[in-house]
Amino acid sequence: MAVTLPRLDRRRALQSAAAGLVVLALLLWWLLPVGGGSSPSGRITFATGVSTGVYDTYGQMLQQDLARDLPDVDVDLMQSRGSPDNVERLAEGKATFAIAATDAVAAYRGEGAGRLRACARLYDDYMQLVVPRGSAVRSARDLRHLKVGVGDDGSGVQLITRALLKAAEVDFDKDITAVRAGIDTMPKLLRQGKLDAFFWSGGLPTTAVRTLARAYPIRLVQLGDLTSRLHRQGGVTRYYRAATVPADAYADIRRPEPVKTIAVPNLLVTTDRVDPDLAEGVTRTVIKNRDRIGAQVHAAQKVDLRTAVFTDPLALHRGAARYYRSVKP
């Protein structure tokens, strides 16, 4: 004989079941990852710079941290000629992330420029004019008729060098013998007497310049006398600021002293094609591991959560913006 539950008991049974489902849902919410999204995975390419520059060293250190923080992401490093080269590779889809100076980013007008996005402002590059210690060169104006290393074609070094020489009223094509070489070869050429001077733009200290100072007597030439004339050129020169190379940047230079120069900020750049979860994860690793990377790459000590969001001329990638919102006090 079937037993029929009173209407009130059936209602209580349904309420109890509903309450149980709510508890189960809350428990699952607590145990499962917030957002329910999967961890970033796949292979990415990080464009850096020449082998003896700060970009490449920074990339190697960051690769180690990404391997720990994003274990399902494989990171390939891609050496390059520098910022303009990196920006072009990003825009063309040949790289996923890169380091690039703001002037090179602003100067790029190729296809895909509108897809570029930033994840963080990193550290500043300092323009360095290196000469033998006994050189008579005291300003860029003194470079006429000399053999000058100007960086590879398509490099960020050459972009700034051209602007500096214009400010010094030195014709790049007529007044100097421009040697188009990178930081991987210019120090050797200076030691061999095949260069009278060379320009370099990089974080402090740059390994190649520090190594040269240990083996050969050099000094840095001030460029501060060109700052106002440089800014009057307009265009990308608005991203250059007056700066000083501190005396302890290259302790191996005999009787080192502060040297006035110009500096330009670097950005961690990607494109809007990149998945927001990946951009957020990479940005988090960059900020979180500043001190560890900075122990080897001193320029990286300048990475700061308070200034990382100032990425003019690029908008923040929405994944990076999501990270900054999550850590905002």
N, C-alpha and C positions, 0 to 999 in steps of 0.2 A: 504494500500500500504506500503510495507516494505521500511524502510529507511536504506540505506547502508552508514556506516561511512566511511569517507575517510581513506586511509591506514595510514596516519600520525596520525589521532586521535586514531586509534586502537593501534598504537605503544605507544602513550603517556599513554593510559589507562593501558596497560600492564606494563609499567615502573612505573606508580604510584602504581599499585598493588604490584609489587615486592618491591618497597620502603617501602610500608606499612608492608609487611611481615618481612622485615629486622628490622624495628622498633619494631614490636611485639616480634621478637626473642630476640632482645637486652633487652627488658623490662622483658621477662621471665627469661633470664639469670641473670638479676640483682635481681629479686625477689626470685628465687629458690636457695636452698643451693648449694654452690660451690661443684663440684664433683658429685652432684646428688645422692650420696650414702645415704642409710638410717642410722639413728642413731643406735649404737650398742644396742643389746637387748639380753635377755636370762638370764641364771643363771650361775654364776661362783663360784669357790671355791678358797679361799685365805688361804694358809697354813701359820701359824704364828709360835708359839712356846709354851713354858709352860706358865701357867696362870699368873705367877708373873714376867715374863721376859719382856724386851723391845719389842721384836718381837710382842708379843700378844697385848700390849698396842698400838703399832704403827698400827697394823692391825685394831683395833677397831676404832681408829681415822680416818684412811683412808676409812674405810667402810662408815662412816658418810659423808665424802666428795664425795665419789663415788655415794652415793644415791642422792646427789644434782646435780652433774655434769653429771652423766649418769643415769637418772631416769628410763630408761627401762631395766637396768641391776640389777639383784638381786645378792647380794654378801653374800655368806656363809663363815664364818670364821671356820677354822679347826686348832685346837691346835695340837701340835706335840712335839716331843722330841728335835727338833732343826734342824740345817742346813742339816746334812746328811739325816735325815728323810724327810725333805721337798724336797730335790733334787730327792730322790727316788720316792716320790709321784708324782712329776711333770713328771718325765720320764715315769712312768707307767700310766699316764693319770688320776690319782686320784685327782689332783689339777690343777688349771688353772694358778694361780700366787702364788709366795711364796717369802719369804725373805731367803737368804742363804749366808753364808760367802764364800769368794772366795776359801779358802782352801778346803772346803767340795765339792764345785763345781768341782774343779780341780781333786779331789781324786776319784770322781764317775766314775766308769768304766762299769756300768750295761747297760742293753739294753735300748735304747732310749737316751743315753748320747749325741749322735750327734744331737738330736732334740732340745736340750736346747738352749735358747736365753735369752739375758738380755734386760731389759727396762731402767735401770738406776743404777748407783752406788749411794748408799744411804749414810750411815755413817759407822764409824768404831766400831767394838767391841773391848773392852779392857779386857785383861786377868787380873783377880783379884784373888789373893791368900789371903783368909780371915782367920785370927786366933784370939783367945782371946787376949785382950790387954796385958796380962802378959805372953804370950807365949814366949818361948826361940827361936822360929823359926825366922830366919833372912833371909833365902834363901830356895829355893826348895831343896837344898842339905841337909837341916836339917830335912827333913820329914821322914827319915828312922825310921822304927819301930813305926810309928804313924798311927792313923786312919784318913784317908784322903778322903773327898768327891771328887769324880772325874767326876761327871756327869753321866747321864744315858748311858747305852750302846746304841750306835748309835747316840749320841749327838755330836754337835760341840765342846762342852766343853771337852769331853773326847778325841776327836781327837787332840786338842791342848795340853791337859794335858799330853798325852802319849809322844808327841814330847818334851815338856819341861822337863819331868822327865828323858827322855833319854839324853837330853843335860846336865842335872845335875848329870848324872851317878847314877840315882836311878832306880832300877828295878821295873817296875809297878807291876809285879806279885809276887815278892819275898820280896822287901824291905819295902813295905807299906801294910797296910790293906786297900785295895781299897773299898770304900763304893760307890756303884753305885746308886746315887740318884741325883735328879734335884734340881734346885734353889727353887722349891716349898717346899722342905722338909729339905734341908741342913742347913739353918739357925736355925731351931728348933733343929736339931740334935746337932749342935754346942753348943747351949745354955744348952742342957741336958747333955753335957759332952760325948755324943756318937760319936763325931767327935773332932779331935784335930785341924783340918784345912779343908778348902774346896776351890776348884778351881771354878771360874765362868768366863765365857766370855760373855760380854754383853755391850750394850751402857751405857753411863754415864748420870745420875746415874741410877743404877738398883734399882727399887722400893724395892725388897726384901732385898737387902744389906742395903739400907738407913733405912728401917724399923727396921732391926736388930740393926743397930748402935744406934738408938734411945732408944732401950730397953736393950741393952747388950753391955758391953765395948769390942770393937774389934779394930783391926788395919789391914791395908793392908801390905803385905810383898812384897818387891821389887823383880822383876824378870829380871831386866835389865842386871844382870851379866851373863845371859845365851844367850843373843842375838847372839853373834858371833858363839858360839857352835851350836846354833839352826840352823843358816843359813848353816852351814857346812854339815848338814844332807841332803841337797838338796831336791828335790821333792816339795811338797806343801809348805815347809817352806819358799820358796821364796816370798810367799804372806804375811809373817809376817814382821812388821816393828817395830823399836824401838819407844816407845811412853812413855808419862808420864800422869799418873792420876793426874789432878790438885788438889791442896789442897782443893778447894771449891767444889769438886765433891760430897763429903760426909761431909757436915759441922757438922753433929752430932757426928763424930768421934772426941774425945777430942784431942786437939792440932794437928789438921790435917796438913799434910805436903805433898808436891808432892812425888809421888811414881813412880819410873821407872818400866816399864813393856813392853809388846809387844801388838800390835794391828793388827787387820785383817779387811779389808773392807767387807761390806755387799753389796749384789746386789739384785735388784728386778728382779726375774727370771720368765720366762715363757717358752713356747715351740713354735716351728714353726707351730704348729697346730692352734694357736690362730689367729683369724681374725685381719688383720692389723688395721682396724678402732678401734677395741676394744683395742689393744695394744697402739695405739696412744692416745686414750682417757684416759686410765689409767695412762700413762706416763705424760700426761698433768696435770692430777689431782695431781699426786705426786709432781711435780715441783711447780705448782701454789699454793698449800696449805702448802708449807714448813713451813711458819711462824705460821700458825694456829696450825698445828700438833706439831711444835717445842715448842709452849707455854706449852704443856703438856708432850711431849716426847722430852726432851732437846737434845738428840742425833740427832733428826731429823733436828735441826738447821744447821747441817753440810751438808745437801743436797744442792748441788750447780749446777746450770746449766752448769757452765764451766767445772766441773769435772764429771758430771753425765754420760758422754759418754765414760768414760774410764772403760770398763767393762771386761777387761782381767780376766779370760780366755775365756769368751764367746763373740760371735759376737752379735751386737745389732739386736733385732727383727726389721724387715723392717718397721713395724708400728711405733715403737719408733724412728727409724732413720728419718722417715718422719716428726715426730713432731720436732725433733731437727733442721732439715733443715728449717722448717717453722718459727722458732724463731731465726734463726741465723742472727746476725746484718748485 
